[in-house]
Amino acid sequence: MTLRICSLIILIVSLAGAQPADQKYLMRLSDNWEIAGDLPEHALCISLQGVANADTPRLYFLYPEKWDFNFSGPLLEYYRSSRGMEFKDIATAEQALEELARYARGYVVWDREVRTSLIVAFTAAGLNQAIVVTEDLIPLAERHGLKMLEDLRGIFRGKSDIEIYEWAYSKYWDRCSRDYLVYMGGESGKVMKPGIADFGIQKRAFFTDASTNPKDTLEYAFANRIFSQMKPLSFVMGWHSYAKDLE
């Protein structure tokens, strides 16, 4: 509930402060969040939202009816009817890049074979002002003038989550925000629903789903370490992993 309220506040404040001259785009996301399904394109678009909306809101997603952010439809109508906002419809990742790729500095490649690599890719995207793509989406990104900034393919195969997060900590932690931390948990296995990733990218947050269950000794110690290095009154956004500690 806290995350939903925070997300609603973020949307209202950011869109209310938009400059009228800025074109706003509306994209409807499907209810398929599987790695072998629509997740790669959804992740690309959500990361694009993170960089494109950094200074003013430009891209709005209408989430499917079963999505936890169930206010996205009514909120859209509020913006239209009460705030007089107009949105140009876009339907595909290709169209989104045509309109907004100029706000990204490049792309980060994640590995379809290692789900956790996407969580790491979101951290890298925030630090690089980049979008995230799978190997098959590289040509799409490059058609719109984007260059590879980081490539996570093959690096994490055969490694545990704690090994992956230790790698990410060594590489990225010093440059990450101490005001925001994103827990990219919730669904597990072949599904991921990274609806908060755009905000984390904007805030240059570190992304993880490290277990906070004391029985998971290594991940628990890792979680304690990163929490201990955050600023007082910092924010933790997202969800714990349903496959690890069940919040």
C-alpha positions in Angstrom: 0.0 0.0 0.0 2.8 2.4 0.8 4.4 1.9 -2.6 1.1 2.5 -4.4 0.5 5.7 -2.4 4.1 6.9 -3.1 3.8 6.0 -6.8 0.5 8.0 -7.0 2.1 11.0 -5.4 5.1 10.8 -7.8 2.8 10.7 -10.8 0.6 13.5 -9.7 3.4 15.9 -8.6 5.5 15.2 -11.7 2.7 15.5 -14.3 1.2 18.5 -12.6 4.5 20.3 -13.0 4.9 19.5 -16.6 5.5 22.2 -19.1 2.6 22.5 -21.6 5.0 22.5 -24.6 6.2 19.0 -23.8 4.6 16.3 -25.9 3.2 13.5 -23.7 2.9 9.9 -24.8 0.5 7.2 -23.7 1.4 3.5 -24.0 -0.7 0.5 -23.0 1.2 -2.4 -21.6 0.1 -6.0 -21.9 -0.4 -8.4 -19.0 2.4 -10.7 -20.2 5.5 -10.2 -17.9 7.3 -13.4 -18.7 11.0 -13.4 -19.7 10.0 -15.4 -22.8 7.1 -13.1 -23.5 6.7 -9.4 -23.3 9.0 -8.6 -20.4 12.0 -7.6 -22.5 10.0 -5.0 -24.4 8.2 -3.9 -21.2 11.6 -3.5 -19.4 13.0 -1.5 -22.3 10.0 0.9 -22.2 10.0 1.2 -18.4 13.7 2.1 -18.5 13.0 4.5 -21.3 10.4 6.1 -19.1 13.0 6.5 -16.4 15.4 8.5 -18.6 12.8 10.4 -20.7 10.8 11.6 -17.6 13.9 12.7 -15.7 13.3 16.4 -16.1 9.6 16.5 -17.0 7.0 13.8 -17.6 6.7 12.6 -21.2 5.7 8.9 -21.1 2.7 7.5 -19.3 1.8 3.8 -19.1 -1.7 2.5 -18.9 -1.2 -0.8 -17.0 -3.5 -3.8 -17.5 -6.5 -4.3 -15.3 -4.9 -7.0 -13.2 -1.8 -4.9 -12.5 -1.3 -3.7 -8.9 -1.1 -0.1 -10.0 -4.9 -0.2 -10.6 -5.2 3.6 -10.5 -3.4 4.2 -13.8 -6.7 4.3 -15.8 -8.6 6.7 -13.5 -5.6 8.9 -13.0 -5.2 9.2 -16.8 -8.8 10.4 -17.0 -8.1 12.9 -14.3 -5.2 14.3 -16.2 -7.3 14.6 -19.3 -10.5 16.0 -17.8 -9.2 18.1 -14.9 -5.8 19.1 -16.1 -6.4 19.4 -19.8 -3.5 17.1 -20.7 -3.3 15.5 -24.1 -1.4 12.3 -24.9 -0.2 10.9 -28.2 -0.8 7.2 -28.4 2.1 4.9 -29.1 1.8 1.1 -29.3 5.2 -0.4 -29.6 8.7 -0.2 -28.2 9.8 0.9 -31.7 7.5 3.9 -31.6 8.5 4.7 -28.1 12.2 4.8 -29.2 11.3 6.9 -32.3 9.8 9.6 -30.0 12.1 9.4 -26.9 15.4 7.6 -27.7 17.1 11.0 -27.7 16.8 11.2 -23.9 19.0 8.0 -23.4 22.8 7.9 -23.6 22.8 4.3 -24.7 21.8 0.8 -23.7 22.7 -1.9 -21.2 22.3 -5.6 -22.3 20.9 -8.1 -19.8 21.0 -11.9 -20.1 17.7 -13.7 -20.7 19.3 -16.8 -19.2 19.9 -15.1 -15.8 16.8 -13.3 -14.5 18.8 -11.5 -11.8 20.9 -9.8 -14.6 17.9 -7.6 -15.4 17.9 -6.4 -11.8 21.5 -5.5 -12.1 20.9 -3.9 -15.5 18.4 -1.5 -14.0 21.2 -0.3 -11.6 23.5 0.2 -14.5 20.8 2.0 -16.5 20.3 4.5 -13.8 24.0 5.3 -13.6 24.4 5.5 -17.4 21.1 7.2 -18.3 20.4 4.2 -20.4 17.7 1.7 -21.4 17.9 -2.0 -20.9 17.7 -4.5 -23.7 18.0 -8.2 -24.4 20.3 -9.4 -27.2 17.5 -9.6 -29.7 16.6 -5.9 -29.1 20.1 -4.6 -29.7 19.3 -3.9 -33.4 16.2 -1.9 -32.4 18.2 0.2 -30.0 21.0 0.9 -32.5 18.5 1.8 -35.3 17.6 4.7 -33.0 21.2 5.9 -32.5 21.9 4.2 -29.2 25.2 2.6 -28.4 26.1 -0.2 -26.0 27.3 1.1 -22.7 27.4 -2.2 -20.7 27.0 -5.9 -21.6 26.0 -8.3 -18.9 25.6 -11.4 -21.2 27.4 -14.5 -19.9 28.9 -12.8 -16.8 26.4 -14.3 -14.3 25.7 -17.8 -15.7 26.2 -20.4 -13.0 26.4 -17.8 -10.2 24.0 -17.5 -7.2 22.1 -14.3 -6.5 24.4 -13.3 -3.7 27.5 -13.7 -6.0 25.7 -11.5 -8.6 24.8 -8.8 -6.1 28.3 -8.8 -4.6 29.6 -8.2 -8.2 27.1 -5.4 -8.7 28.0 -3.9 -5.3 31.7 -3.8 -6.2 31.0 -2.2 -9.5 28.2 0.2 -8.9 27.6 0.9 -5.2 29.9 3.8 -4.8 28.0 5.7 -7.5 24.5 4.8 -6.4 22.1 7.0 -4.4 22.1 6.7 -0.6 18.6 8.3 -0.5 16.8 5.5 -2.5 17.1 1.8 -2.6 14.9 -0.4 -4.9 13.8 -3.9 -4.0 12.9 -5.5 -7.4 11.1 -8.5 -5.8 7.5 -9.6 -5.9 7.0 -12.1 -8.6 9.8 -14.7 -9.2 10.9 -17.3 -11.6 10.0 -16.7 -15.3 8.1 -13.5 -14.4 9.1 -10.0 -13.3 7.0 -6.9 -12.9 9.4 -4.0 -12.7 6.8 -1.2 -12.4 9.0 0.9 -10.0 12.2 0.6 -12.1 11.7 3.9 -13.9 11.7 5.8 -10.6 14.8 3.9 -9.4 16.6 4.7 -12.6 15.8 8.4 -12.2 17.2 8.3 -8.7 20.3 6.3 -9.6 19.2 3.7 -7.0 20.8 0.3 -6.4 18.5 -2.5 -7.3 18.3 -5.8 -5.5 16.0 -8.5 -4.1 18.4 -9.8 -1.5 16.6 -11.8 1.2 16.0 -10.3 4.6 15.2 -13.7 6.1 17.9 -14.5 8.7 17.9 -18.1 7.5 19.4 -16.9 4.2 22.6 -16.0 5.9 24.6 -14.6 3.0 21.8 -12.5 1.4 20.7 -11.4 4.8 24.2 -10.1 5.7 24.3 -8.4 2.3 21.0 -6.7 2.9 22.1 -5.5 6.3 25.3 -4.1 4.8 23.6 -2.0 2.1 20.8 -0.9 4.5 23.5 0.2 7.0 25.1 2.5 4.3 21.9 4.3 3.4 21.3 7.8 4.7 19.0 8.2 7.7 15.3 8.5 6.6 16.2 7.1 3.1 13.5 5.3 1.1 13.2 1.7 0.2 10.9 1.3 -2.8 9.4 -1.9 -4.2 8.7 -5.4 -2.8 10.6 -8.2 -1.2 10.8 -11.4 -3.3 7.9 -13.7 -2.8 10.3 -16.6 -3.4 12.6 -15.6 -0.6 11.2 -13.9 2.5 7.6 -13.1 1.7 8.0 -9.5 3.0 
